[in-house]
Every structure is written in structure tokens, then in C-alpha cells.
Amino acid sequence: MADVTFRDFAGALIGGNDQGADAAAARVLEQLLALDPTAAAAATTHFRTQMAANPAFMGKAMGLRTAVTSGSEADIGALLVDCFALAPSAVPGAIAALRVT
């Protein structure tokens, strides 16, 4: 399977405001963040809601790349919780998955 990126996630979200777009975005998150389908769907919904409600949100989300390359696990975890509303139990696996990609 080809590697996916957050660009793929964003492209799926921007591709539409319907269940099909969200399902495609959630499938990307499953791979990127090592989430189960239910958690990925919830994370996608949270991300879309925040994106629509807060113009500054995308800047925060884009900060995830910097955090992964030069931040601490605490920095990455905080952004994952803010941007995707991940459960605390999902954060370590998501950080590990991001470190691999």
C-alpha cells in the first residue's frame, strides 16, 4: 500500500463535505495515526468541526509537522489531542506511527 500523508487527509476533507469524503479522510488517519476505524472517524469529525469553527485551527494543525520533526512527545501528543481529540490511550500509538513515517 502506498504511503499516505496529511496532505492526503486534507485532500479528502477538502474533496467534499459529505460522508464519503469523511470516510476517505478517516481511512487515511487509520494509517497515519494507527487508529481503529471508529477512532479515525471520530478524529476526522472533530478535525472538520474545528476547521470550520476556528480560522486559526489550520495553523495549529500545520504545527504538527514541526512538532514531529523537532518537538517532544508531549508536544506531539498535545497537538494530536487538540487537533483530533484522540483518547489518551491512542496517543502513544499515534506518536509512534508518526515517527515511522
C-alpha positions in Angstrom: 0.0 0.0 0.0 1.3 3.4 -0.8 2.3 5.7 2.0 -0.2 8.3 2.9 0.4 11.8 4.2 -1.6 14.5 6.0 -1.9 16.1 2.5 -3.9 13.1 1.5 -6.1 13.6 4.7 -6.6 17.3 3.9 -7.3 16.5 0.2 -10.0 14.0 1.2 -11.6 16.6 3.6 -11.5 19.4 1.0 -12.9 17.0 -1.6 -16.3 17.2 -0.1 -18.5 17.9 2.9 -20.2 14.5 2.9 -19.9 11.1 4.5 -17.9 9.8 1.5 -15.2 12.5 2.0 -15.1 11.9 5.7 -14.8 8.2 5.3 -11.9 8.6 2.8 -10.2 11.0 5.3 -10.8 8.6 8.2 -9.1 5.8 6.2 -6.1 8.0 5.8 -6.0 8.7 9.5 -6.2 5.0 10.3 -2.9 4.6 8.5 -1.2 7.8 9.6 -2.1 7.6 13.3 -2.5 3.8 13.7 -6.2 4.3 14.7 -9.0 1.8 14.6 -11.9 2.8 12.2 -14.1 4.2 14.9 -11.4 6.4 16.4 -10.4 7.6 13.0 -13.9 8.5 12.1 -14.3 10.4 15.4 -11.0 12.2 14.8 -12.0 13.2 11.3 -15.3 14.6 12.5 -13.5 16.6 15.3 -11.0 17.9 12.8 -13.6 19.0 10.3 -15.7 20.7 13.1 -12.7 22.6 14.4 -11.6 23.6 10.9 -15.0 25.1 10.2 -15.3 26.8 13.6 -11.9 28.3 14.1 -9.9 30.1 11.3 -6.7 29.7 13.4 -7.1 26.0 13.7 -5.3 25.1 10.5 -2.2 26.9 11.7 -2.3 24.7 14.8 -2.8 21.6 12.7 0.1 22.5 10.5 2.3 22.8 13.6 2.1 19.0 13.9 4.7 18.6 11.2 7.2 20.8 13.2 6.3 19.0 16.4 7.0 15.6 14.8 10.4 16.7 13.5 11.7 18.8 16.4 9.2 18.6 19.3 8.9 16.4 22.3 6.4 13.6 22.6 4.4 15.8 24.9 4.2 18.5 22.2 3.1 16.0 19.6 0.6 14.4 22.0 -0.9 17.8 22.9 -1.4 18.6 19.2 -2.9 15.2 18.5 -5.4 15.7 21.3 -6.2 19.3 20.2 -6.5 18.6 16.5 -8.0 15.1 16.5 -9.5 14.7 20.1 -7.6 11.4 20.5 -8.2 9.4 23.6 -5.1 9.4 25.9 -4.7 5.6 25.3 -4.4 6.3 21.5 -1.8 9.0 21.7 1.4 6.8 22.2 0.5 4.6 19.2 -0.2 7.6 17.1 3.1 9.2 18.0 4.9 6.0 17.2 3.1 5.8 13.8 4.1 9.4 13.0 7.7 8.8 14.0 7.9 5.9 11.5 6.5 8.0 8.5 
